[in-house]
Amino acid sequence: MLDISIAVIGAGYMAREHLRAFEGLSGVRLAGIVSRTHERAAQLGKEFNIPAYPSIQTLYEATKADLVVVTVPELSTAAVASQCFAHPWSVLLEKPAGYNLADATSIRDAARGRNVYVAFNRRAYSSTREALKALENVDAPRFIKVVDQQDQEAAMRNHGQPELVAENYMFANSIHVIDYFRVFGRGKIIDVTPVIAWNPKEPGVVIAKVTFDSGDVGLYEGIWNGPGPWSLTITTPHKRLELRPLEQGSLQLRETRTQIPLEISQDDTMFKPGLRWQAMQAAAAVRGQMHSLATIDDSWESMKLVADIFGMR
């Protein structure tokens, strides 16, 4: 198996979780780290026995890493990605790849001709993969319902999000669940119809219908600045799958009331859910093997869907 090396940009929570996920994978070596705050990079590097470097340029020159994982705040992603694209390594960007659609478009366009992926770890959840497996031989139309909940005020007050990110929180955070439409819906999206439109002056309930050319139909239900859970259901005439919380899942068959739990990988309990599988897919991508990572174009399509749901194009 081809040995590959991994570098990381950023030294926060997600940087540590990615390092944990890659650490110990067969044929994978952690190579180096860089962050805006060098002291934090050095501290995290010491934890994983890797050197910290003063810049992205020196990170690449010293490590010649095969893959760089970018874990920086939303408003910094475009500038950091641009520096990464100057080097021939593959790039894995933490989602969202842009704080709004225009930013996402600039990142996508700058990435042309390069191997750039986006870390939609919910695609890598074992609950998601088991749900897809349960639907493999089901040709009937699917009804996909996504329930979202966001609180812009809490995002700024409790999580330190800048106002610009909070204003675009449908891209920064709702993308996590809206991407499920593109995971479970088959074919192309041919129409997005607002049922209750987004009102940025009075955020509340947002509902939109998503129609696919395959006959699948989606319904987005967003509760803004109010309580609610994240959840996903996929309903067919004979099977109904539910992910709530998203890391877990159940299957219900027609003419039964029984909820059959989906099998959850031990990796999703030992690591941040989805990240170990995602790391394995990233290693496969770098080696030129089959993989399930979202590309930068996949990411942009999901960002466009967010914009269509919220009327922000």
C-alpha positions as CSV (number, residue, x, y, z in Angstrom):
1,M,0.0,0.0,0.0
2,L,1.3,3.4,-1.0
3,D,2.4,5.5,2.0
4,I,0.9,8.9,2.2
5,S,1.5,11.9,4.4
6,I,-1.0,14.3,5.9
7,A,-0.7,18.0,6.9
8,V,-3.2,20.1,8.8
9,I,-4.0,23.8,8.8
10,G,-5.6,25.0,11.9
11,A,-5.2,24.1,15.6
12,G,-8.7,24.1,17.0
13,Y,-11.2,21.4,17.9
14,M,-11.7,20.0,14.3
15,A,-7.9,20.0,13.6
16,R,-7.5,17.7,16.6
17,E,-10.4,15.5,15.6
18,H,-9.0,15.1,12.1
19,L,-5.5,14.3,13.4
20,R,-7.1,11.6,15.7
21,A,-9.0,10.1,12.8
22,F,-5.9,9.9,10.5
23,E,-3.6,8.7,13.3
24,G,-2.9,5.0,13.1
25,L,-4.3,4.4,9.7
26,S,-2.3,1.9,7.7
27,G,0.2,3.6,5.4
28,V,-0.6,7.1,6.7
29,R,1.9,9.4,8.4
30,L,1.1,12.7,10.1
31,A,3.6,15.2,8.7
32,G,3.0,18.7,10.1
33,I,0.7,21.5,11.2
34,V,0.4,25.3,10.8
35,S,-2.0,27.7,12.4
36,R,-2.5,31.5,12.5
37,T,-1.4,31.2,16.2
38,H,1.9,29.4,16.1
39,E,1.9,28.6,19.8
40,R,-1.4,26.7,19.4
41,A,0.0,24.8,16.4
42,A,3.1,23.9,18.3
43,Q,1.0,22.7,21.3
44,L,-1.2,20.5,19.1
45,G,1.8,19.3,17.1
46,K,3.5,18.1,20.3
47,E,0.4,16.1,21.2
48,F,0.6,14.2,17.9
49,N,4.4,14.3,17.6
50,I,4.5,16.4,14.5
51,P,6.4,19.7,13.8
52,A,4.6,23.1,13.6
53,Y,5.6,25.4,10.8
54,P,5.3,29.2,10.4
55,S,3.4,29.3,7.1
56,I,1.6,27.2,4.5
57,Q,4.5,27.6,2.1
58,T,7.0,26.2,4.6
59,L,4.5,23.5,5.6
60,Y,4.4,22.2,2.0
61,E,8.2,22.7,1.4
62,A,9.2,20.8,4.5
63,T,6.6,18.0,4.4
64,K,5.7,17.6,0.7
65,A,2.5,16.2,2.1
66,D,0.1,14.3,-0.1
67,L,-3.0,15.8,1.5
68,V,-3.6,18.9,3.5
69,V,-6.7,19.2,5.7
70,V,-8.0,22.8,6.2
71,T,-9.8,23.5,9.4
72,V,-10.1,27.3,9.7
73,P,-13.0,29.6,10.4
74,E,-15.5,30.2,7.6
75,L,-14.3,33.8,6.8
76,S,-10.7,32.6,6.4
77,T,-11.4,29.6,4.2
78,A,-11.1,31.3,0.8
79,A,-7.8,33.0,1.6
80,V,-6.3,29.8,3.1
81,A,-7.6,27.6,0.3
82,S,-6.0,30.0,-2.3
83,Q,-2.6,29.5,-0.6
84,C,-3.1,25.7,-0.6
85,F,-4.0,25.6,-4.3
86,A,-0.6,27.0,-5.1
87,H,0.9,23.5,-4.2
88,P,0.3,20.1,-5.8
89,W,-1.1,18.3,-2.7
90,S,-4.7,17.2,-2.5
91,V,-6.9,19.4,-0.3
92,L,-9.6,18.4,2.1
93,L,-11.6,21.5,3.2
94,E,-13.8,21.5,6.3
95,K,-17.3,22.4,5.4
96,P,-18.6,24.9,4.5
97,A,-16.4,25.6,1.6
98,G,-17.5,29.3,1.7
99,Y,-19.6,31.4,4.0
100,N,-22.2,32.1,1.3
101,L,-22.8,31.1,-2.3
102,A,-20.6,33.8,-3.8
103,D,-17.7,32.8,-1.6
104,A,-18.2,29.2,-2.4
105,T,-18.2,30.0,-6.1
106,S,-14.9,31.8,-5.8
107,I,-13.3,28.8,-4.0
108,R,-14.7,26.3,-6.5
109,D,-13.4,28.4,-9.4
110,A,-10.0,28.8,-7.8
111,A,-9.8,25.0,-7.3
112,R,-10.2,24.1,-11.0
113,G,-7.8,21.4,-12.1
114,R,-6.9,20.4,-8.5
115,N,-7.9,17.5,-6.3
116,V,-10.1,19.3,-3.8
117,Y,-12.6,17.6,-1.5
118,V,-15.0,18.9,1.2
119,A,-15.4,17.1,4.6
120,F,-19.2,16.4,4.8
121,N,-18.7,14.0,7.7
122,R,-22.4,13.3,8.0
123,R,-22.2,11.5,4.6
124,A,-19.6,9.3,6.3
125,Y,-21.8,8.5,9.4
126,S,-22.4,4.8,9.7
127,S,-26.1,5.7,10.1
128,T,-26.1,7.4,6.7
129,R,-24.2,4.5,5.1
130,E,-26.5,1.9,6.6
131,A,-29.6,3.9,5.5
132,L,-28.3,4.0,1.9
133,K,-27.6,0.3,2.1
134,A,-31.2,-0.4,3.2
135,L,-32.4,1.5,0.1
136,E,-30.1,-0.1,-2.4
137,N,-32.8,-2.4,-4.0
138,V,-35.7,0.0,-3.6
139,D,-36.8,1.5,-6.9
140,A,-39.9,3.3,-5.6
141,P,-40.0,7.0,-5.2
142,R,-38.6,8.5,-2.0
143,F,-40.0,11.2,0.2
144,I,-37.1,12.8,2.0
145,K,-37.8,15.2,4.9
146,V,-35.1,17.2,6.5
147,V,-35.8,19.0,9.8
148,D,-33.3,21.8,10.7
149,Q,-33.0,24.2,13.6
150,Q,-30.8,27.2,13.8
151,D,-30.5,30.2,16.2
152,Q,-28.5,33.1,14.9
153,E,-28.5,35.0,18.1
154,A,-27.2,32.0,20.0
155,A,-24.6,31.4,17.3
156,M,-23.1,34.9,18.1
157,R,-23.7,34.9,21.8
158,N,-22.8,31.4,22.8
159,H,-20.5,30.2,20.0
160,G,-18.6,33.4,19.1
161,Q,-19.7,33.5,15.5
162,P,-19.1,36.8,13.6
163,E,-22.3,38.6,12.5
164,L,-21.5,37.9,8.8
165,V,-21.4,34.2,9.5
166,A,-24.6,34.3,11.6
167,E,-26.4,36.2,8.9
168,N,-25.4,33.3,6.5
169,Y,-25.9,30.5,9.0
170,M,-27.9,28.5,6.4
171,F,-24.6,28.1,4.5
172,A,-22.4,27.7,7.6
173,N,-24.6,25.3,9.5
174,S,-27.8,24.3,7.7
175,I,-25.6,22.9,4.9
176,H,-25.0,19.9,7.2
177,V,-28.5,18.7,6.9
178,I,-29.5,20.2,3.6
179,D,-26.8,18.1,2.0
180,Y,-28.8,15.0,2.8
181,F,-31.2,15.9,0.0
182,R,-28.3,15.3,-2.4
183,V,-27.2,12.1,-0.6
184,F,-30.6,10.4,-0.7
185,G,-32.4,12.1,-3.6
186,R,-31.8,10.4,-6.9
187,G,-31.2,12.3,-10.2
188,K,-31.1,16.0,-10.7
189,I,-32.9,18.6,-8.7
190,I,-35.4,20.3,-11.1
191,D,-37.3,22.6,-8.9
192,V,-37.2,24.2,-5.4
193,T,-40.5,25.7,-4.3
194,P,-40.8,27.9,-1.2
195,V,-43.8,27.0,0.9
196,I,-43.0,29.4,3.8
197,A,-40.3,31.7,2.5
198,W,-37.2,32.9,4.5
199,N,-37.7,36.3,6.0
200,P,-34.3,37.6,7.1
201,K,-35.9,40.5,9.1
202,E,-38.0,38.0,11.1
203,P,-36.4,34.5,11.0
204,G,-38.9,31.8,11.9
205,V,-40.3,28.8,10.1
206,V,-38.9,28.1,6.6
207,I,-40.4,25.3,4.5
208,A,-39.5,24.4,0.9
209,K,-40.3,21.5,-1.5
210,V,-37.4,20.0,-3.5
211,T,-38.3,18.0,-6.6
212,F,-36.0,15.5,-8.4
213,D,-36.2,14.3,-12.0
214,S,-36.3,10.8,-10.7
215,G,-39.6,11.4,-9.0
216,D,-38.1,11.7,-5.5
217,V,-39.5,14.6,-3.5
218,G,-37.9,16.4,-0.5
219,L,-39.3,18.7,2.1
220,Y,-37.1,21.1,4.1
221,E,-38.5,22.3,7.4
222,G,-36.3,24.8,9.2
223,I,-37.1,26.3,12.6
224,W,-35.1,29.5,13.1
225,N,-34.6,31.2,16.4
226,G,-36.7,28.5,18.2
227,P,-36.3,25.0,19.6
228,G,-36.2,21.9,17.5
229,P,-34.2,18.8,16.6
230,W,-32.2,17.9,13.6
231,S,-33.6,14.8,11.9
232,L,-33.9,13.0,8.6
233,T,-36.6,10.6,7.3
234,I,-36.7,8.8,4.0
235,T,-40.1,7.2,3.3
236,T,-40.9,4.7,0.5
237,P,-44.0,2.5,0.2
238,H,-42.4,-0.4,2.0
239,K,-39.5,1.1,4.1
240,R,-39.2,4.1,6.3
241,L,-35.8,5.2,7.6
242,E,-35.3,7.8,10.4
243,L,-32.1,9.4,11.6
244,R,-32.7,11.1,14.9
245,P,-30.2,12.0,16.3
246,L,-28.4,11.9,13.0
247,E,-25.6,9.7,14.4
248,Q,-28.2,6.9,15.0
249,G,-31.0,5.4,12.8
250,S,-33.9,3.0,12.6
251,L,-35.8,1.1,9.9
252,Q,-39.5,0.6,9.9
253,L,-41.2,-1.9,7.5
254,R,-44.7,-1.6,6.1
255,E,-47.4,-3.1,8.3
256,T,-45.2,-3.0,11.4
257,R,-44.7,-0.5,14.3
258,T,-41.3,-1.9,15.1
259,Q,-38.2,0.4,14.8
260,I,-35.2,-1.8,13.9
261,P,-32.0,0.0,14.9
262,L,-29.4,0.5,12.2
263,E,-25.9,-0.9,12.9
264,I,-23.6,1.8,14.1
265,S,-19.8,1.5,13.6
266,Q,-17.6,1.3,16.6
267,D,-15.5,4.0,14.9
268,D,-18.4,6.4,15.3
269,T,-18.1,6.0,19.1
270,M,-14.3,6.1,19.3
271,F,-13.9,9.1,17.0
272,K,-16.0,12.1,16.1
273,P,-18.8,10.4,14.1
274,G,-17.9,9.9,10.4
275,L,-14.3,11.1,10.7
276,R,-12.5,7.8,10.8
277,W,-14.4,6.5,7.7
278,Q,-13.9,9.9,6.0
279,A,-10.1,9.7,6.7
280,M,-10.0,6.3,5.1
281,Q,-11.8,7.7,2.1
282,A,-9.4,10.6,1.9
283,A,-6.4,8.2,2.0
284,A,-8.0,6.2,-0.8
285,A,-8.6,9.3,-2.9
286,V,-5.0,10.4,-2.6
287,R,-3.9,6.9,-3.7
288,G,-6.2,7.1,-6.8
289,Q,-8.6,4.5,-5.5
290,M,-12.4,4.5,-5.3
291,H,-13.7,6.7,-2.6
292,S,-16.8,8.4,-1.3
293,L,-15.6,12.0,-0.6
294,A,-17.6,15.0,-1.7
295,T,-15.7,17.0,-4.3
296,I,-15.6,20.8,-4.4
297,D,-18.2,20.6,-7.2
298,D,-20.5,18.4,-5.0
299,S,-20.1,20.9,-2.2
300,W,-21.0,23.8,-4.5
301,E,-24.2,22.1,-5.7
302,S,-25.3,21.7,-2.0
303,M,-24.5,25.3,-1.4
304,K,-26.6,26.2,-4.4
305,L,-29.4,24.2,-3.0
306,V,-29.2,26.1,0.3
307,A,-29.4,29.4,-1.7
308,D,-32.4,28.1,-3.6
309,I,-34.2,27.0,-0.5
310,F,-33.7,30.4,1.1
311,G,-34.0,32.6,-2.0
312,M,-30.5,33.9,-1.7
313,R,-29.1,33.5,-5.2
